[in-house]
Amino acid sequence: MGVWQLLLVGLVMALGLVGAVVPGVPGRWLVWAALLWWSLAERTGVAWVLLVAATVLLLVDQVVVWLLPSEGGRGGGMTRRIAPWAGFGAVAGFLLLPVVGAVPGFVGGVYVAERRRLGGHGRAAAATRAVMREGGTGALVELLACLLVAAAWLVVVVKG
């Protein structure tokens, strides 16, 4: 697979990561489609194992999101105002403290967005809890699964 095609696959995965936190965009399916594209082009054992593992992870992720108690449904608490902050926080946390750092980063991003909107700590903390109850947790679970798939793909591509 050429460099340009790898960049396009990475771009589709990045779009999927954005879609994981933006309501109405099929994030996990964009990440999976990019991985499928890469696997079909590579045709190696590692590519197929990664595709199967990612498929299982993303299916389990979808079931978990469906089973989460949510007052507002998937993405109900995530607005277009909060999504960039939450996504940036999760990615930064994921990079600083691999895997587990995405959780406090996501919640911290939601808090920062609400703090900017509401001004005070108490009201921002209450709004953050409300966002997480109303669908933010589902967005976090989906983003974490997509980050794991994208990171695994990136490690395989870099290691060659």
N, C-alpha and C positions, 0 to 999 in steps of 0.2 A: 504494500500500500504506500502510495506516494505521500509526500509531506503535505500537499494541498488537501488531499483526501483526509488525512489524519486531522488537519486543522478544521475541516468541515465537520468531521465526527465530533471533535471537541467542542465546536460551536453549537451543535445540536444538543450535546450533553449539557452545556452551560445554559442553553435555553430551557432545557428540562429542569435544571436546578432552580431557575427563576420561576418556572411554572409550578414547582412544588409548593411555593408559598403564595403565589397569586391565585386567588379563587377563579375557577373556570378554565384554567390552562392545564392540560394533561401532562404534568411534569414527569411522573414515573414512566409514562408510555413513551415520551420523547427520549428519555435516558435509555430505555430498553431498545427502542428502534435504532438509536445511534450505535449501541453495542451490537445489535444484530447486524447492522450494516458492516461494522468493523469485522465481526466474526466471519461473515460470508466472504469478505475480501481476503482475510488472513488464512483461513482454513487450516489452522494448527490445532493441536490438542489443547493447548492452553487457552486458545480463543473459545473453543467449544465448552470447556469446563467453566470458564468465566461466564459465558452466556447462560449455561444451565444454572449455575449458582446465583447469578443475578436474577434470572427468571423466578427461581424459588423465593429469593429474598423479597422481590417486588410483589409477588403474589401474597406472601405472608404479610407484608406491609399493608396491602390493600385490605386483607381480612382484619388486621388489627385496627386500622382506621375505621372500618365499618363497625367494629365491636366497641369502640371507645364511646363512653357516654358523652353526649354532646347536646347542649341545649339548642344550638343554632345549626347543627349539621356540619358537614365538612366545609371548613373555610368560613363558617358563619362569623367568627370573631375577627378573622384576618381581613383587613381592608387594604386598599391600594396605598393608603397612607402609612400603614404599619409594616406592610410586607417588605419594603426595601431595608428598613432598619432591622427587622427580624432576620431576614436572609443574610445581610452583611454580618450581623452578630454571630449567626450560626456558622458561617464559613470561616470567619476569623477565629472563633472558638475551636472549630474543627482543625484548623491549621496550627494553632498554638498548643492545643492539647488534643492530639488525634482521637477521634471518635467521640469520647465523652465530653469534650469541650464544646461540642455543637449545642448541647442542651442548655447550659448556662448562657452561652452566647446568644441563642435564640431568645430566651426569656429576657436577657439583658437588652437585646435590641427592641423587643416589645416595650419594655419599661422606658427606654430612652425616648421612643416615639410618643408614648403616653405622657411622659414627664414634660416633653417639649409642648405638647398640646395643652396639658392641664396645669402645669407650673409647679405644683407641690408634690412632695414625696407621698403623702398619705393617699391622695386622690389618684396618683399615678400607679401606686402599688395595687390599689383596689381595681383600677381599670385593667391592669396587667392580669390580675387573677381572673377577671371577667372575660378577657380576650382568650386566655388559655382554656377556660371552661367552654366557651362558645365556638370552639373549632380550632383554636391555636394549637392544641395538643395534636390534633390530627395532621395539621400542616407540619408540625415539628417532626412527627414520626415519618411522614412521607419524605420530607427533606433529608432526614438522617439516612434513610434507605437509599435515596438517590445519591447522596454524598458518598456513601460506602461503595456503591457501584462505580461512580465516576473515579473515585480514588483508586480502586482496584484496577480499573482500566488504565489509568495513568501510570500506575506502577508497572503493569505488564508492558505498556508501550515503551516506557523509559528504559526498563531493564532489557528490552529487545527480545 
